[in-house]
Amino acid sequence: MDPAVRAILTSWSLPPGLVLPLAVGAVVYVRGFLPLHRRVPRRFPACRAASFLSGLGVVLFAIASPLDPIGALLLQVHMAQHVLLMLVAPPLLLAGAPWLPLLRGLPRTVRRDGLGPFLRSPALRRAGRIVLHPVTAWLVFVVTAWAWHAPAAYDLALRARGWHEVEHACFLLGGVLFWWPVIEPWPSRLAWPRWAIVPYLLLAALQNTALSAILTFSDGVLYPAYAAAPRLWGVAPLGDQAAAGAILWVLGSLAMLVPAAALVVRLLEPERPAPAPPARTAEPPKGRSRRRLDLLAVPGVGRLVRASAFRRTLQAGMLLLAGATVADGFLGPQVAPLNLAGVLPWTHLRGFLVLGLVLGGSALCAVCPLVLARDVGRRVLPARLRWPRRLRGKWIAVGLVALYLWAYEAFSLWERPAWTAWLIVGYFVAAVAIDGIFRGAAFCKHVCPIGQFQMLHATASPAEVAVRDPDACRRCRTLDCIRGNARSRGCELELFLPSKVGNLDCSFCLDCARACPHDNVGIVPIPPGREIATDRFRSSIGRPSRRPDVAALALVLCFGAFVNAGAMVAPVAALLDRLGRSIGGASHAVVATLTVLPAVVLVPAVAALGCAAAAPLLGGLRPPLRA
């Protein structure tokens, strides 16, 4: 074994200043936990003690193990140490509900005469509420992370052992404060509603992404101490820094997004009915509403989101942004990073699309500038014809998505601002022409590739536009939600809300909510993916098992995502270059034609047909799709 490696692996340290407090904390916790476990085992199960003791073990491992000496030589190891102290140990400690066991584990005289007067102090309680408030906890956590990762503070901690210990203490305490509102250790009570922790975690994940991106994509070494340190295993300083950023990025995102997703799932679960009243009362048992949140019912927010003027204002802003992108694409520098047409459509639009889907449904369809341009164009064009029956469905969109995936790779559209500008102009012309000739929203429903991407992926979103009270719809005779009235035109996509399921074909325009005379339409939470788990008949879609065009769209988008991601990977790009040279120096467009089109059209078709053919052989299953 390499002597340096042997020296590192044997460099465990057990400093009394660390080991003694951890040992005392473990003894006090176990001493107080055992009687609580015997009295209220459901409140204090054994797993709580295991969690708390595991948290203490993580702290010991992070500081006393070889991670500490290796961290002085490799930034990525030092970053792993910080992740353990900020994101792993604190939630484990808090999941052990340590407040009551630690108090109960202290000697009675200390607990009653020493700490009792302080714990009963109103000033101390007010200070505790301020310190443990989610805003305070979030700010302390973020400021601590950014301040100690500043180059001057980071190098100071590497040079001075005392400051290094202060840094570790700040990370651990900041992590405990941050995770306190998330874990909510019993018997504490959160100052915010439980759903507010979701944006709390998402905002923390965003700042973690920003810090990680600085480390990952920096062109220079941020911490001089690592540039001068001996290099272990030949790891270059810049590569070490990028790896540290990736560790913080991936592990930090998982630590914050996984609990956020779990919390969303818990909030979307239907509430159980309240228990029946005692037999002596004559009142019927009352159950709670199955819906726990309705965005359109939130005071102020619901009225704003529902307002047509609010939607038109956002559409106008998006239209101005699209106009600026087109102008810069034609007139600006034809260097993609310096041109709006090279940055906005191919970089930022993707992020906004995903953000809209995460927040709920086809949110960006609701503010699409094409709708505003289409509505203006209808003042001149008649829009009297019905969309041809033979062209209804998703087949046109399937072809356009495949064509886009091929053109994107074949012509490197992200590097051609002028081509991108022409593409945007063509998009607007097609939307205005189609919806100016045909009634309804034919372009959105049958043609628009971006709209189909939104609506299909919105099946995994945590919200949908739905009726609040089905009985009110059964009593309604006007059906204004789909027919329209003087207040609103109703649903142009021909989605009848009482039989609507999920988000397919829904653009979140809320025309139905504005038209409903009974105020019976809301934006309500649903378990993500619920609508694809059932084959119920649904308005405008029918049964999903009878829609091969929807299945084809899903397959093309799925395989296209892998193709698009694979083309960004260096080994795949090198393989495509070798392929082009092997067939006589073929151009990039030819290579893309030979690879992309088969990958997004032929391979999904073969896979689907193969599964359908194999279905009868697997337990007598019938093919799920029928034309």
C-alpha positions in Angstrom: 0.0 0.0 0.0 1.1 3.5 -0.8 2.7 5.0 2.4 0.7 8.2 2.0 -2.5 6.2 1.7 -1.5 4.1 4.7 -0.8 7.2 6.8 -4.1 8.8 5.8 -6.2 5.7 6.6 -4.6 5.3 10.0 -5.0 9.0 10.9 -8.1 8.6 13.0 -8.1 11.1 15.9 -10.2 11.1 19.0 -9.9 14.7 20.4 -11.4 15.0 23.9 -13.2 18.2 23.0 -15.2 16.2 20.5 -15.5 12.8 21.9 -16.5 13.8 25.5 -19.5 16.0 24.5 -20.7 13.4 22.0 -20.4 10.6 24.7 -22.1 12.7 27.3 -24.9 13.6 24.9 -25.4 9.9 24.0 -25.6 8.8 27.6 -27.9 11.6 28.6 -30.2 10.9 25.7 -30.4 7.2 26.3 -31.0 7.7 30.0 -34.0 10.0 29.2 -35.2 8.0 26.2 -35.6 4.6 27.9 -38.4 5.6 30.4 -40.2 7.6 27.6 -40.0 4.6 25.4 -41.6 2.4 28.1 -44.4 4.9 28.8 -45.2 6.1 25.2 -43.6 3.6 22.8 -45.6 5.0 19.9 -44.3 8.5 20.4 -40.7 7.3 21.2 -40.1 4.1 19.2 -36.6 2.6 19.2 -35.9 4.0 15.7 -35.8 7.5 17.2 -32.9 6.5 19.5 -31.2 4.8 16.6 -31.6 8.0 14.5 -30.1 10.3 17.2 -27.2 8.0 18.0 -26.5 7.6 14.2 -26.4 11.4 14.0 -23.8 11.6 16.7 -21.9 8.8 14.9 -22.0 10.9 11.6 -20.5 13.9 13.5 -17.8 11.7 14.9 -17.0 10.2 11.5 -16.9 13.6 9.8 -14.4 15.1 12.1 -12.4 12.3 13.7 -12.1 10.0 10.6 -9.5 10.3 7.8 -11.9 12.7 6.0 -10.3 15.5 8.0 -6.7 15.1 7.0 -7.6 14.1 3.4 -9.9 17.2 3.3 -6.8 19.4 3.8 -5.4 18.0 0.5 -8.5 17.4 -1.6 -11.4 19.8 -1.8 -13.9 17.2 -2.8 -13.2 15.2 0.4 -13.5 18.4 2.4 -16.8 19.1 0.7 -18.1 15.6 1.6 -17.2 16.4 5.2 -19.3 19.6 5.0 -22.2 17.8 3.5 -22.2 15.3 6.4 -22.2 18.1 8.9 -24.9 20.3 7.2 -27.2 17.8 5.5 -26.8 14.4 7.1 -26.1 14.7 10.8 -28.7 17.4 11.7 -31.8 15.6 10.3 -30.7 12.4 12.0 -30.3 14.2 15.3 -33.6 16.0 15.0 -35.5 12.8 13.9 -34.6 11.4 17.3 -36.9 14.1 18.9 -34.0 15.0 21.3 -35.6 17.8 23.3 -37.5 15.8 25.8 -35.1 12.8 26.1 -32.2 15.1 26.8 -34.1 17.0 29.4 -35.4 13.8 31.0 -31.9 12.3 31.0 -30.3 15.1 33.1 -30.2 14.7 36.9 -33.4 15.9 38.5 -31.8 18.7 40.4 -30.1 20.1 37.3 -33.3 19.8 35.3 -35.5 21.4 38.0 -33.3 23.9 39.8 -30.7 24.7 37.2 -32.5 24.8 33.8 -36.1 25.1 35.0 -36.1 28.9 35.7 -34.5 29.6 32.4 -36.8 27.3 30.4 -39.9 29.0 32.0 -38.6 32.4 31.1 -40.9 34.3 28.6 -37.9 36.1 27.2 -36.2 32.8 26.4 -39.3 31.4 24.8 -39.6 34.5 22.6 -36.0 34.3 21.6 -36.5 30.6 20.8 -39.4 31.3 18.6 -37.4 33.9 16.7 -34.3 31.7 16.3 -36.4 28.6 15.2 -38.6 30.6 12.8 -38.2 29.2 9.3 -37.1 32.6 7.9 -34.4 32.9 10.5 -33.3 29.3 10.1 -33.1 29.6 6.3 -31.1 32.8 6.4 -28.7 31.4 9.0 -28.1 28.3 7.0 -27.6 30.1 3.7 -25.4 32.8 5.1 -23.3 30.2 6.9 -22.8 28.1 3.8 -21.9 31.1 1.5 -19.7 32.9 4.1 -17.5 29.8 5.0 -17.2 28.9 1.3 -15.8 32.4 0.5 -12.1 32.0 -0.5 -10.8 34.1 2.4 -12.8 32.3 5.1 -12.1 28.9 3.6 -8.4 29.4 3.4 -8.4 30.8 7.0 -10.1 27.6 8.2 -7.5 25.5 6.4 -4.6 27.4 7.9 -5.8 27.7 11.5 -7.1 24.7 13.4 -9.2 26.8 15.8 -11.0 28.4 13.0 -11.5 25.0 11.3 -13.3 23.8 14.4 -15.4 27.0 14.5 -16.3 26.3 10.8 -17.5 22.8 11.7 -19.5 24.1 14.6 -21.2 26.7 12.4 -22.1 24.1 9.8 -23.6 21.7 12.4 -25.6 24.4 14.2 -26.7 26.0 11.0 -27.8 22.6 9.8 -29.8 21.9 13.0 -31.6 25.3 12.6 -32.3 24.7 9.0 -33.7 21.2 9.4 -35.7 22.1 12.6 -38.8 23.4 10.6 -38.6 20.4 8.2 -38.3 17.7 10.8 -40.4 19.5 13.4 -39.1 17.4 16.3 -41.8 16.7 18.9 -43.1 18.6 20.9 -42.2 21.7 18.8 -44.9 23.4 16.7 -44.2 25.1 13.4 -45.0 28.8 12.9 -45.9 28.2 9.2 -48.5 25.9 7.6 -46.9 22.6 6.6 -47.1 23.2 2.9 -44.9 26.2 3.2 -41.9 23.9 3.9 -42.0 22.8 0.2 -40.9 26.3 -1.1 -38.6 26.6 1.9 -36.7 23.5 0.7 -36.9 24.4 -3.0 -35.4 27.8 -2.3 -32.6 26.2 -0.3 -32.0 23.8 -3.2 -31.8 26.8 -5.6 -29.1 28.6 -3.6 -27.3 25.3 -3.2 -27.3 24.9 -6.9 -25.9 28.4 -7.4 -23.0 27.8 -4.9 -22.3 24.4 -6.5 -22.3 25.8 -10.1 -19.7 28.4 -9.0 -17.4 25.6 -7.9 -18.2 23.3 -10.8 -17.9 25.8 -13.7 -15.2 28.2 -12.4 -12.3 28.7 -14.8 -9.8 29.2 -12.0 -8.9 27.6 -8.6 -10.9 29.5 -6.0 -8.9 28.3 -2.9 -5.2 29.0 -3.2 -4.4 26.5 -0.4 -5.5 23.6 -2.7 -3.5 24.9 -5.6 -0.4 24.7 -3.5 -1.3 21.4 -1.7 0.4 18.1 -2.7 -1.7 16.3 -5.3 -3.1 12.9 -4.2 -3.6 10.3 -6.9 -2.8 12.9 -9.6 -6.0 14.9 -9.2 -5.6 18.3 -10.7 -6.8 21.3 -8.6 -9.4 22.4 -11.1 -10.8 18.9 -11.5 -10.8 18.5 -7.7 -12.8 21.7 -7.4 -15.3 20.6 -10.1 -15.8 17.3 -8.3 -16.4 19.2 -5.0 -19.0 21.3 -6.7 -20.7 18.1 -8.2 -20.7 16.5 -4.7 -22.4 19.5 -3.2 -24.8 19.8 -6.1 -25.9 16.2 -6.3 -26.0 15.4 -2.6 -27.4 18.8 -1.6 -30.1 18.6 -4.1 -31.1 15.1 -3.1 -31.1 16.1 0.6 -33.5 18.9 -0.1 -35.6 17.7 -3.0 -36.4 14.2 -1.7 -38.0 15.5 1.5 -39.8 18.2 -0.5 -41.3 15.5 -2.8 -42.2 13.3 0.2 -43.9 16.2 1.9 -45.9 17.0 -1.3 -47.0 13.4 -1.5 -48.1 13.5 2.1 -50.0 16.8 1.6 -51.8 15.4 -1.4 -53.0 12.3 0.3 -56.7 12.5 1.0 -57.6 13.1 4.7 -59.3 10.4 6.6 -62.8 11.0 7.7 -63.2 12.3 11.2 -64.3 9.6 13.7 -68.1 9.2 14.3 -69.5 11.1 17.2 -70.6 9.2 20.3 -73.9 7.4 20.2 -75.6 9.9 22.5 -75.6 12.7 20.0 -78.1 12.8 17.1 -75.8 14.8 14.8 -74.6 12.8 11.7 -70.8 12.2 11.5 -69.0 14.9 9.6 -66.1 14.0 7.3 -63.4 16.4 6.2 -63.1 17.5 2.6 -61.0 15.3 0.4 -59.2 18.4 -1.0 -56.8 20.1 1.3 -55.8 23.1 -0.8 -57.3 25.1 -3.6 -55.1 27.8 -5.2 -58.1 29.7 -6.5 -59.7 29.8 -3.0 -56.6 31.4 -1.4 -57.6 35.0 -0.6 -55.9 37.5 -2.9 -53.9 34.9 -4.8 -56.9 33.1 -6.3 -58.5 36.3 -7.5 -55.2 37.4 -9.1 -54.6 34.1 -10.8 -58.1 33.9 -12.1 -58.1 37.5 -13.5 -58.0 37.7 -17.3 -56.0 41.0 -17.0 -53.3 39.2 -15.1 -53.0 36.5 -17.7 -53.0 39.0 -20.6 -50.3 41.1 -18.8 -48.0 38.0 -18.6 -48.7 37.1 -22.2 -47.8 40.6 -23.3 -44.6 40.4 -21.4 -43.7 37.1 -23.0 -44.6 38.5 -26.4 -42.3 41.4 -26.0 -39.5 39.0 -24.9 -40.1 36.9 -28.0 -40.0 40.0 -30.1 -36.7 41.1 -28.6 -35.3 37.5 -29.1 -36.3 37.6 -32.8 -34.8 41.1 -33.3 -31.5 40.1 -31.6 -31.5 36.9 -33.6 -31.7 38.8 -36.9 -29.7 42.0 -36.0 -27.5 41.0 -33.1 -24.1 39.3 -33.1 -24.3 35.8 -34.6 -22.4 34.3 -31.6 -24.9 32.2 -29.5 -23.7 33.2 -26.0 -23.9 36.9 -26.9 -27.4 36.7 -28.5 -30.8 36.3 -26.9 -31.8 33.9 -29.6 -28.9 31.7 -28.7 -29.5 31.8 -24.9 -33.2 32.2 -24.1 -34.9 29.5 -26.2 -32.3 26.8 -25.8 -31.2 27.4 -22.2 -33.6 29.4 -20.1 -36.9 28.3 -21.7 -36.1 24.7 -20.8 -35.7 25.6 -17.2 -38.9 27.6 -17.1 -40.8 24.7 -18.8 -39.6 22.3 -16.0 -40.3 24.9 -13.3 -43.9 25.3 -14.6 -44.4 21.6 -14.6 -43.1 21.3 -11.1 -45.3 24.1 -9.8 -48.4 22.6 -11.4 -49.6 21.6 -14.8 -49.1 23.4 -18.0 -48.5 26.7 -16.3 -46.5 28.2 -19.1 -49.2 27.4 -21.6 -51.4 29.8 -19.7 -49.0 32.7 -20.4 -48.0 31.6 -23.9 -47.5 34.7 -26.2 -48.9 32.7 -29.1 -52.4 32.8 -27.6 -52.3 36.6 -27.4 -51.0 36.8 -31.0 -53.7 34.3 -32.1 -56.5 36.3 -30.3 -55.3 39.6 -31.9 -55.3 37.9 -35.3 -58.8 36.6 -34.9 -60.0 40.2 -35.1 -59.2 40.0 -38.8 -59.4 36.2 -39.6 -62.8 34.5 -39.4 -62.0 31.2 -37.6 -65.1 29.5 -38.8 -64.0 26.1 -40.0 -63.8 22.9 -37.9 -60.4 21.2 -37.7 -60.5 18.2 -40.1 -61.5 15.0 -38.4 -58.6 13.0 -40.1 -56.1 15.4 -38.6 -57.4 15.3 -35.0 -55.1 13.7 -32.4 -51.4 14.0 -31.7 -49.9 12.5 -34.9 -49.0 15.9 -36.3 -47.3 16.8 -33.1 -45.5 13.5 -33.0 -44.0 14.2 -36.4 -43.1 17.8 -35.5 -41.4 16.7 -32.3 -39.3 14.1 -34.2 -38.5 16.7 -36.9 -37.4 19.2 -34.2 -35.2 16.6 -32.5 -33.5 15.8 -35.8 -33.1 19.5 -36.9 -31.8 20.5 -33.5 -28.9 18.0 -33.7 -28.4 18.1 -37.5 -28.1 21.9 -37.8 -26.9 22.8 -34.3 -29.7 25.2 -33.8 -28.4 26.4 -30.5 -25.4 27.9 -32.4 -27.5 29.7 -35.1 -29.3 32.8 -33.7 -30.7 33.8 -37.1 -32.2 30.3 -37.7 -33.7 30.4 -34.3 -35.3 33.7 -35.0 -36.8 32.3 -38.2 -38.1 29.3 -36.3 -39.8 31.6 -33.7 -41.4 33.7 -36.5 -42.6 30.5 -38.3 -44.1 29.3 -35.0 -46.1 32.6 -34.6 -47.2 32.6 -38.3 -48.4 29.0 -38.0 -50.3 29.6 -34.7 -52.1 32.8 -36.1 -52.9 31.1 -39.4 -54.3 27.8 -38.1 -56.3 29.4 -35.2 -57.4 32.2 -37.6 -59.0 29.7 -40.0 -60.2 27.0 -37.6 -62.4 27.3 -34.5 -61.4 26.4 -31.0 -57.7 26.0 -30.1 -56.7 23.6 -32.9 -53.1 24.7 -32.9 -52.7 24.1 -29.2 -54.6 20.8 -29.2 -53.3 19.1 -32.4 -50.2 20.8 -33.6 -48.0 22.8 -31.1 -45.0 20.6 -30.1 -44.2 22.7 -27.0 -47.8 22.5 -25.9 -47.9 18.7 -26.3 -44.6 18.5 -24.4 -46.2 20.5 -21.6 -49.5 18.7 -21.5 -48.0 15.2 -21.6 -45.4 15.9 -18.9 -48.1 17.7 -16.8 -49.5 14.2 -16.1 -46.8 14.1 -13.4 -47.6 17.5 -12.0 -49.0 17.9 -8.5 -52.0 20.0 -9.5 -54.9 20.1 -11.9 -57.9 22.3 -12.8 -60.9 20.5 -11.5 -64.4 20.9 -10.2 -64.8 21.5 -6.4 -68.2 20.0 -6.0 -69.4 17.4 -8.5 -73.0 17.8 -7.3 -73.0 21.4 -8.4 -72.1 20.3 -11.9 -74.8 17.7 -12.0 -77.4 20.4 -11.1 -76.0 22.9 -13.7 -78.0 23.3 -16.9 -76.1 26.0 -18.8 -72.7 24.2 -19.1 -71.0 27.6 -19.3 -67.6 26.1 -18.5 -67.5 24.6 -22.0 -70.0 26.7 -23.9 -68.9 30.1 -22.6 -70.9 33.2 -21.7 -70.6 36.9 -21.6 -67.8 36.7 -19.0 -65.6 34.2 -20.7 -65.4 32.0 -23.8 -65.3 28.7 -22.0 -62.9 25.9 -22.7 -61.6 26.0 -26.3 -60.0 22.7 -25.9 -63.4 21.1 -25.4 -62.6 19.7 -22.0 -65.9 19.1 -20.0 -64.7 19.5 -16.4 -67.0 17.0 -14.7 -65.5 14.2 -16.9 -62.0 15.7 -17.1 -59.1 13.7 -15.6 -55.7 15.1 -15.0 -53.9 17.6 -17.3 -53.8 16.1 -20.8 -55.0 18.7 -23.2 -55.4 21.3 -20.4 -53.6 24.6 -20.9 -54.4 26.0 -17.5 -56.0 29.1 -19.2 -58.8 29.1 -16.6 -61.4 30.2 -19.1 -63.6 27.6 -17.6 -63.2 29.1 -14.1 -64.1 32.5 -15.3 -67.1 31.2 -17.2 -68.5 29.0 -14.4 -71.5 30.8 -12.8 -71.3 28.7 -9.6 -67.6 29.4 -8.8 -67.1 25.7 -8.8 -63.7 25.4 -10.5 -60.4 25.3 -8.6 -56.7 24.4 -9.0 -56.4 21.5 -6.6 -53.6 19.1 -5.6 -53.4 15.6 -7.0 -50.9 12.7 -6.5 -48.4 13.2 -9.3 -48.9 10.6 -12.0 -52.4 9.6 -10.8 -54.0 10.1 -14.2 -51.7 7.7 -16.0 -52.5 4.9 -13.5 -56.1 4.6 -14.6 -57.8 3.9 -17.9 -60.9 5.8 -17.1 -62.8 7.5 -19.9 -62.0 11.2 -19.9 -63.3 14.2 -21.7 -61.5 15.0 -25.0 -59.1 12.1 -24.6 -61.4 9.1 -24.2 -59.6 6.0 -22.8 -55.8 6.3 -22.9 -55.6 2.7 -24.0 -57.4 3.7 -27.2 -55.0 6.5 -28.0 -52.0 5.1 -29.8 -51.1 8.7 -30.9 -50.7 9.7 -27.2 -48.5 6.7 -26.6 -46.4 7.5 -29.7 -45.9 11.0 -28.4 -44.8 9.8 -25.0 -42.3 7.3 -26.6 -40.9 9.9 -29.0 -40.4 12.4 -26.1 -38.9 9.8 -23.9 -36.4 8.5 -26.4 -35.7 12.0 -27.7 -34.7 13.1 -24.2 -32.1 10.3 -24.0 -30.8 11.2 -27.5 -30.6 14.9 -26.7 -28.8 14.2 -23.4 -26.5 11.6 -25.0 -25.4 14.0 -27.7 -24.0 16.3 -25.0 -21.7 13.7 -23.5 -18.2 13.7 -24.8 -17.8 10.0 -25.5 -21.0 10.0 -27.6 -19.9 13.1 -29.5 -16.6 11.4 -30.2 -18.4 8.3 -31.4 -20.5 10.4 -33.8 -17.3 12.1 -35.1 -15.7 8.7 -35.8 -18.9 7.5 -37.5 -18.8 10.6 -39.8 -15.2 9.9 -40.7 -15.8 6.2 -41.3 -18.5 7.0 -44.0 -16.3 9.3 -46.1 -16.3 12.4 -44.0 -20.0 12.8 -43.9 -21.4 16.1 -42.6 -22.9 16.5 -39.1 -26.3 16.7 -40.7 -25.9 13.3 -42.4 -24.7 11.7 -39.2 -27.6 13.1 -37.3 -30.0 11.8 -39.9 -28.5 8.3 -39.6 -28.6 8.3 -35.8 -31.3 10.7 -34.4 -34.2 9.8 -36.6 -33.9 6.0 -36.1 -33.4 6.6 -32.4 -36.5 8.7 -31.9 -38.8 7.0 -34.5 -37.6 3.5 -35.4 -36.4 2.3 -32.0 -39.5 3.4 -30.1 -41.8 1.8 -32.8 -39.9 -1.5 -32.7 -39.9 -1.5 -28.8 -43.7 -0.8 -28.7 -44.5 -3.4 -31.3 -42.2 -5.9 -29.6 -43.9 -5.3 -26.2 -47.3 -5.7 -27.9 -46.3 -9.0 -29.5 -44.9 -10.3 -26.3 -47.9 -9.4 -24.2 -50.0 -12.5 -25.1 -47.0 -14.7 -24.1 -46.8 -13.1 -20.7 -49.7 -14.5 -18.7 -52.3 -14.1 -21.5 -52.2 -10.3 -21.5 -53.8 -8.6 -24.4 -52.1 -5.7 -26.2 -53.1 -2.5 -24.4 -53.3 -0.2 -27.5 -56.0 -0.6 -30.1 -56.4 1.8 -33.0 
